[in-house]
Amino acid sequence: MSIETFLQIIPLKYVLIYFAIINVIGFFAMLIDKQKAKRGSWRIPEKTLFMFTFLGGGIGTIAGMYLFRHKTKKLRFTIGFPVILITEIALIIYWIMQ
């Protein structure tokens, strides 16, 4: 499917709103998980945090990770989140260039 066809089906405005929302959710998921970690209460599963990143919330989850200093000592987060984000950006650029 070309980018033009996709944007005829889903207008750019809605795509941008989606990315804004998923990034805000990812950001606050990192904040909430950090607060819960401090209190020793139930935590957000790591796979859920990765899911937010994978669904387009990489900027929000990475910002939350470093702003709240949460999961910064775990290599799978410090490497995994940026790798997912860079891969998604590369795929989007490739798709647009088609």
Number of C-alpha atoms within 10 A of each C-alpha: 7 11 13 11 10 11 13 10 9 11 12 12 9 11 11 10 11 15 17 15 14 21 24 17 18 28 25 15 20 25 19 16 21 20 15 14 14 9 10 9 10 9 13 15 10 11 9 12 21 19 14 21 26 17 16 21 27 28 20 23 30 25 16 23 22 13 13 17 13 19 18 15 9 10 10 13 19 15 11 17 23 17 14 18 20 13 13 17 13 12 12 12 11 10 12 11 9 8
